[in-house]
């Protein structure tokens, strides 16, 4: 006859679930820390106005997001721990700051690009259809 009684060597199912959630929580903390590091390094490079490998930064951020998405299902039952909630709040702040810095950098690059494009157009023009050439003759 088969006994369905739980053997003493096995942990109860709720404990196994709790351990799995705890493991997922600690892995998520590591992922969040790695994401924060990546974002901080990118922010420092942008602030120094040095060369930034945006492609590599984007890949690392995407990889971290993918890892967090995969871990999310493990955290559904128990929810994130207070430590993970705090780390996610810090990540959110870092991402907001990163977004502002990248927006400023992109805006500056667009302004420089517009100036260069205008200079090229003006240098290639002989002035025939230019507004300045007509004003210059009348004055």
Residue pairs with C-beta under 8 A, 6 or more apart in sequence:
6 12
11 19
17 77
17 78
18 78
20 74
21 74
21 75
21 77
21 78
22 78
22 81
23 74
24 71
24 74
24 75
25 75
25 78
25 80
25 81
25 83
25 84
27 67
27 71
28 68
28 71
28 75
28 80
28 84
29 83
29 84
29 87
31 64
31 67
31 68
31 71
32 64
32 68
32 84
32 87
32 88
32 90
32 91
33 87
34 60
34 64
35 60
35 61
35 64
35 65
35 68
35 91
35 94
36 87
36 90
36 91
36 94
38 57
38 60
38 61
38 64
39 61
39 91
39 94
39 95
39 97
39 98
40 94
41 57
42 52
42 54
42 57
42 98
43 94
43 97
43 98
43 101
45 51
45 52
46 52
46 101
46 102
46 105
47 101
75 84
80 88
127 133
